[in-house]
Structure formats: structure tokens, C-alpha cells
């Protein structure tokens, strides 16, 4: 039986992913930040859960010890816990809060990966999630954006060091999840993102959860050299198509952070 570790099942994507993997026969263990009826429902299904605050190093250490007890190895690690705070123009932010955001959104997630790597099975998969700002400048979300860009690059670096494991960063696009409450709370501090978020909800214009789960299934089923070290847009890329797979197989630079196309010569 394959084992999946999900940080965190109290996120909306994490909750649906736990159920999805459980139905596929995975042994699923997961963390949560806030206990809820949804977490209780996962436990009633036989999914083992543990409270883990990524800002707390002791919580991370305890989760790693629990999930790897008796030398049990894992096949899938998914990291979902995130925050877009602090939101606002850079010079107005509390820099300690800015650092905490980088710590939660990037550093602590990489710490989890490092601690768990020795317990992976061959051909295991690590999936992280990108956010807005990788292809443009998201005003007033600097900590969140920098963290997500770092995650994208880290997936590429880890693949170069561990070519028996898939390291993939997925950009889900706009998904109807709790994280948007941070933008609503920030209001004018969020700049145009506040109005864009309102518009998304008015038009119900979101990436369907089913599409996210389908893309994860594709990542898990595809060859390492096709999906590892790359960043995919779930909403926009033609993933799971033969044409894209052929192109990715022939071009090791696709869907990675590059300056290709920006070369200027006199």
C-alpha cells in the first residue's frame, strides 16, 4: 500500500486530496492547523491526523517522527500550508511578519522535505504549490510571491540532486479556498487584487477542484524526466497531452525559471 503525507488537510485542497487518495487505496496521514468538522470526517474515514503549525519547529519534528515511525517509507509528500500575509506596500510592513511569511511559505516547507527525504521510496513524489506573481509583479504580496518563486526553483534544484524522485510545483490558478479571506481582510492594502478577488467570486470564476486532483494524478503517473523539477499551471497548461509530454521530453528547460527569450545582443 502506498503512503501519502499531506501538510495540511485543513486546507481546502488538502482536504479534498486526502479523500481522493484514500479512495485510490493510499494510506494517508495528514497534518492540520485548525481542527474542524472536515478534519473529524477524515479521521472517521481512517485517515491519521496530527496538529502541526509550520511556524513551530517542534511541531514539524514531532510530525516527522510520527509519520516515519518503525521505518515506514512514503510515496507522496504534498505541502499545502500557506499564507498571503502580510499584505501591503513593502515599506509599510512589519519586517518580522514579512520574515515569518517566508519562513512558513518556504523555509519550513523545505525543512520538512529535508527531514523526510531519507524515508522516501524510490520514484516517490514531492508536490508543492506556487501562487500568483511568477509571471508578473503582484503588488503588495511580496513575501508570498518571493516564497512561491523560491519553491519553484527549489523543486528544480532538488531534482538535479535526487533524480530518483519527482519534485513538482503546481500553480493551481484561482481556487475557491479560505486563503482569499486574507485579501478580503486587507481590502485596500491588497491593491487591485482586492477588486479582482471580488470579481472572481461574483463570476464564480475558479479552477475546479476536480481539475487540480486530475493534474496531481497525472503527475503521479508520468515519468520523472517529464514532470520533475518543473512548474505547471493547472489552469492554463496542456498537461496530460501527448504533444506536451513529447515537448517536455525533448526540452529540459521548459516550465522552469529561465531568462530564455530575453537575450539581447548589439
C-alpha angles and dihedrals in degrees: 000000000000118000125220125192115200125193102212129011092172088071114089094241091043092053094051092043092054091054092044094052093042089056089052091057101259121147097236126199121176146176128226133196098200122028113231144158088273092056089048089052091053090051090051087057090056097260112143114229135187131186110245128171108197090209088064115075092197090057090052092049091049092050093051091050092049097045094048099040116140089017094285111168129215135224102194132033119184123184117199110148109117147145132203091205137145094054120184145073110318098243092052096054129100100246092212088060090047090054091047089055092054089047094053099038097042122000099049091045091054089048090056091050092050093049093048101041095087089059098052126115120233111276091022119158131228116195125189129174129239126205140201121311103052091109100027141017112276104203117225096007098087100137094047093045096048090048093053093047089051090052091053092053093043091057089056093047093049092050090054089054099039110033093170091069135064115236111183134167116205125202105205096187118215109349125178097245139135093261091081089068086077090062092047090051092049093050110168091013087068091062114205091345088077092059092042091053091051090050092051091054093045091053095035087230106164140132105264115245089230090062091054091051091047091052091050089051089053092050090051093049098043128089118271094240091055101052108017121103091014139112117225128193106221092196098047114020123090093235119169092032123122092228093056093045090052092049093047090049091055098039117054091183098061119116094008132112104275142147093222111143092027097084112124124186132182 
